[in-house]
Amino acid sequence: MNHIVDTELQEKIKERVEVDPDTGCWIWTKGTTTAGYGVLRRDGRAQYAHRLAYEAFKGPIPDGMSVMHSCDRPSCCNPTHLRVGTHAENMADMANKGRQKRGAYHPVAKLTEADVREIRRLAELGVTQADIGETFGVTQSNVSYIVNRHAWAWLS
């Protein structure tokens, strides 16, 4: 499928990256998000630089699709490192490569690894899940997920 080449956007992107000679990544050198993704203002709003790079060099991104990095580097804008995929494919890729934040490192985590071990220990002793949840400030269903290893399954 042919697309209209946006040479102006291509040049803007090229002016704002440095090429990593070892990986070929085009590293975004301007504003970034806290997660390290490049940001560029376009059409009056901030947009992800890697998505704009995909559009400028490869073509339109279908509605609802993600732009994935084969290099796993959020700041990379090299169009040869970018491909389109579904959100589910992007999440599966992240999980398969061990890049997801889990446990206490997850941004909304309320518990530590020590808390989870204690929750499981208390459950084995017969303390009710409701009482455990109250002690740790989580719901009974959260305790159930932990005890039955639907949550924190990787933690022994």
C-alpha contacts under 8 A as a table, 3 or more apart, distances in Angstrom:
res1	aa1	res2	aa2	distance
2	N	59	G	7.75
3	H	58	K	7.71
3	H	59	G	5.49
3	H	60	P	7.50
4	I	59	G	7.49
5	V	56	A	6.28
5	V	57	F	6.90
5	V	59	G	7.78
6	D	9	L	5.43
6	D	10	Q	6.23
6	D	56	A	5.38
6	D	57	F	7.67
7	T	10	Q	4.84
7	T	11	E	6.12
7	T	56	A	7.34
8	E	11	E	5.24
8	E	12	K	6.31
9	L	12	K	4.98
9	L	13	I	6.20
9	L	52	L	7.92
9	L	53	A	7.96
9	L	56	A	6.15
10	Q	13	I	5.24
10	Q	14	K	6.20
10	Q	53	A	7.06
10	Q	56	A	5.70
10	Q	57	F	6.86
11	E	14	K	4.99
11	E	15	E	6.09
12	K	15	E	5.25
12	K	16	R	6.53
13	I	16	R	5.24
13	I	17	V	6.57
13	I	49	A	7.63
13	I	53	A	6.82
13	I	77	C	7.95
14	K	17	V	5.56
16	R	28	W	5.94
16	R	29	T	5.56
16	R	30	K	6.24
17	V	26	W	5.46
17	V	27	I	5.03
17	V	28	W	4.50
17	V	29	T	5.35
17	V	30	K	7.89
17	V	77	C	7.76
18	E	26	W	5.53
18	E	27	I	5.14
18	E	28	W	6.75
18	E	29	T	6.86
19	V	24	G	5.98
19	V	25	C	5.66
19	V	26	W	4.54
19	V	27	I	6.06
20	D	23	T	5.61
20	D	24	G	5.19
20	D	25	C	5.25
20	D	26	W	6.42
20	D	27	I	6.92
21	P	24	G	5.48
21	P	25	C	7.73
24	G	78	N	7.55
25	C	71	C	7.62
25	C	73	R	7.99
25	C	76	C	5.39
25	C	77	C	7.00
25	C	78	N	5.68
25	C	81	H	7.53
26	W	75	S	7.69
26	W	76	C	4.96
26	W	77	C	5.14
26	W	78	N	4.93
27	I	75	S	5.36
27	I	76	C	4.76
27	I	77	C	6.52
28	W	31	G	7.91
28	W	32	T	7.89
28	W	38	G	5.59
28	W	49	A	7.75
28	W	75	S	5.23
28	W	76	C	6.21
28	W	77	C	6.79
29	T	38	G	7.78
30	K	38	G	6.92
30	K	39	V	7.45
31	G	38	G	5.98
31	G	39	V	5.52
31	G	40	L	7.26
32	T	35	A	7.66
32	T	36	G	5.39
32	T	37	Y	5.19
32	T	38	G	4.35
32	T	39	V	5.28
32	T	75	S	7.72
33	T	36	G	5.13
33	T	37	Y	5.28
33	T	38	G	6.58
33	T	39	V	6.93
34	T	37	Y	7.55
35	A	74	P	7.39
36	G	74	P	5.55
36	G	75	S	5.65
37	Y	48	Y	6.63
37	Y	49	A	7.22
37	Y	50	H	7.62
37	Y	74	P	4.79
37	Y	75	S	4.79
37	Y	76	C	7.91
38	G	48	Y	5.72
38	G	49	A	4.85
38	G	50	H	6.85
38	G	74	P	7.44
38	G	75	S	5.38
38	G	76	C	7.86
39	V	46	A	6.10
39	V	47	Q	5.48
39	V	48	Y	4.68
39	V	49	A	5.02
40	L	46	A	5.47
40	L	47	Q	5.40
40	L	48	Y	6.36
40	L	49	A	5.67
41	R	44	G	6.24
41	R	45	R	5.19
41	R	46	A	4.24
41	R	47	Q	5.98
42	R	45	R	5.52
42	R	46	A	6.30
42	R	47	Q	6.68
47	Q	51	R	7.62
47	Q	52	L	7.30
48	Y	51	R	5.46
48	Y	52	L	6.45
49	A	52	L	5.03
49	A	53	A	6.01
49	A	77	C	6.59
50	H	53	A	4.94
50	H	54	Y	6.17
50	H	67	V	7.41
50	H	75	S	7.54
50	H	76	C	6.69
50	H	77	C	4.65
50	H	78	N	7.75
50	H	79	P	7.92
50	H	82	L	7.67
51	R	54	Y	5.08
51	R	55	E	6.29
51	R	61	I	7.92
51	R	67	V	6.15
52	L	55	E	5.05
52	L	56	A	5.99
53	A	56	A	5.07
53	A	57	F	5.99
53	A	58	K	7.87
53	A	77	C	5.83
53	A	78	N	7.28
53	A	79	P	6.21
54	Y	57	F	5.47
54	Y	58	K	5.26
54	Y	59	G	6.47
54	Y	60	P	7.67
54	Y	61	I	7.65
54	Y	67	V	7.58
54	Y	77	C	7.77
54	Y	79	P	5.59
54	Y	82	L	6.67
54	Y	83	R	7.75
55	E	58	K	5.46
55	E	59	G	4.41
55	E	60	P	5.04
55	E	61	I	6.49
56	A	59	G	6.19
57	F	79	P	6.39
58	K	79	P	7.08
61	I	65	M	6.61
61	I	66	S	7.91
61	I	67	V	7.85
61	I	84	V	7.11
62	P	65	M	5.70
64	G	86	T	7.43
65	M	84	V	6.43
65	M	85	G	5.76
65	M	86	T	5.04
65	M	87	H	6.55
66	S	84	V	5.68
66	S	85	G	5.32
66	S	86	T	5.62
66	S	87	H	5.78
66	S	90	N	7.06
67	V	82	L	6.31
67	V	83	R	5.56
67	V	84	V	4.61
67	V	85	G	6.27
68	M	82	L	5.51
68	M	83	R	5.27
68	M	84	V	5.98
68	M	85	G	6.59
68	M	90	N	6.30
69	H	72	D	5.14
69	H	73	R	6.64
69	H	74	P	7.27
69	H	76	C	7.65
69	H	81	H	5.60
69	H	82	L	4.87
69	H	83	R	6.73
70	S	81	H	5.17
70	S	82	L	6.25
70	S	83	R	7.61
71	C	76	C	7.85
71	C	81	H	6.15
73	R	76	C	5.49
76	C	81	H	7.78
77	C	81	H	7.52
77	C	82	L	7.55
78	N	81	H	5.41
78	N	82	L	6.81
79	P	82	L	5.10
79	P	83	R	7.91
80	T	83	R	7.90
85	G	89	E	5.89
85	G	90	N	6.46
86	T	89	E	5.09
86	T	90	N	6.27
87	H	90	N	5.03
87	H	91	M	6.17
88	A	91	M	5.11
88	A	92	A	6.05
89	E	92	A	5.05
89	E	93	D	6.02
90	N	93	D	5.10
90	N	94	M	6.22
91	M	94	M	5.05
91	M	95	A	6.17
92	A	95	A	5.07
92	A	96	N	5.95
93	D	96	N	5.13
93	D	97	K	6.21
94	M	97	K	5.31
94	M	98	G	6.23
94	M	99	R	5.19
94	M	100	Q	5.96
95	A	98	G	5.00
95	A	99	R	5.98
95	A	100	Q	5.70
96	N	99	R	7.82
101	K	105	Y	5.65
101	K	106	H	4.87
101	K	107	P	7.80
102	R	105	Y	5.51
102	R	106	H	4.80
102	R	152	W	8.00
103	G	106	H	5.68
103	G	109	A	6.62
103	G	111	L	7.65
103	G	112	T	6.97
103	G	113	E	6.95
103	G	152	W	6.45
104	A	107	P	7.89
104	A	109	A	5.38
104	A	110	K	7.30
104	A	111	L	6.16
104	A	112	T	5.07
104	A	113	E	6.74
105	Y	109	A	6.95
106	H	109	A	5.30
109	A	112	T	7.75
110	K	138	V	7.94
111	L	114	A	8.00
111	L	115	D	5.72
111	L	116	V	6.78
111	L	136	F	7.85
112	T	115	D	5.05
112	T	116	V	6.44
113	E	116	V	5.15
113	E	117	R	6.31
113	E	155	L	7.52
114	A	117	R	5.16
114	A	118	E	6.19
115	D	118	E	5.07
115	D	119	I	6.09
115	D	136	F	7.78
116	V	119	I	4.99
116	V	120	R	6.28
116	V	146	I	7.03
116	V	152	W	7.70
117	R	120	R	5.23
117	R	121	R	6.17
117	R	156	S	7.86
118	E	121	R	4.91
118	E	122	L	6.02
119	I	122	L	5.21
119	I	123	A	6.19
119	I	132	I	6.58
119	I	143	V	7.20
119	I	146	I	7.75
119	I	147	V	7.33
120	R	123	A	5.10
120	R	124	E	6.25
120	R	146	I	7.26
120	R	147	V	5.44
121	R	124	E	5.14
121	R	125	L	6.40
122	L	125	L	5.02
122	L	126	G	6.53
122	L	127	V	5.57
122	L	132	I	7.34
123	A	126	G	5.10
123	A	127	V	5.21
123	A	128	T	6.64
123	A	129	Q	6.80
123	A	132	I	7.74
123	A	147	V	7.13
124	E	127	V	7.48
127	V	131	D	6.77
127	V	132	I	6.79
128	T	131	D	5.26
128	T	132	I	6.26
129	Q	132	I	4.99
129	Q	133	G	5.96
129	Q	140	Q	5.30
129	Q	141	S	7.99
129	Q	143	V	5.88
129	Q	144	S	6.73
130	A	133	G	5.06
130	A	134	E	6.21
130	A	139	T	7.11
130	A	140	Q	4.74
130	A	143	V	7.87
131	D	134	E	5.10
131	D	135	T	6.23
131	D	140	Q	7.94
132	I	135	T	5.09
132	I	136	F	6.32
132	I	140	Q	7.51
132	I	143	V	7.14
133	G	136	F	5.24
133	G	137	G	5.71
133	G	138	V	4.71
133	G	139	T	5.11
133	G	140	Q	5.19
133	G	142	N	7.48
133	G	143	V	6.02
134	E	137	G	5.12
134	E	138	V	6.35
134	E	139	T	7.15
134	E	140	Q	7.95
135	T	138	V	7.93
138	V	142	N	6.26
138	V	143	V	7.21
139	T	142	N	5.17
139	T	143	V	6.53
140	Q	143	V	5.04
140	Q	144	S	6.22
141	S	144	S	4.90
141	S	145	Y	6.23
142	N	145	Y	5.13
142	N	146	I	6.29
142	N	151	A	7.97
143	V	146	I	5.07
143	V	147	V	6.03
144	S	147	V	5.10
144	S	148	N	5.93
145	Y	148	N	5.28
145	Y	149	R	5.85
145	Y	150	H	4.80
145	Y	151	A	5.18
146	I	149	R	4.98
146	I	150	H	6.07
146	I	151	A	4.85
146	I	152	W	6.09
146	I	153	A	7.41
147	V	150	H	7.81
148	N	151	A	7.72
149	R	152	W	6.13
149	R	153	A	4.43
150	H	153	A	5.77
152	W	155	L	5.55
153	A	156	S	7.53
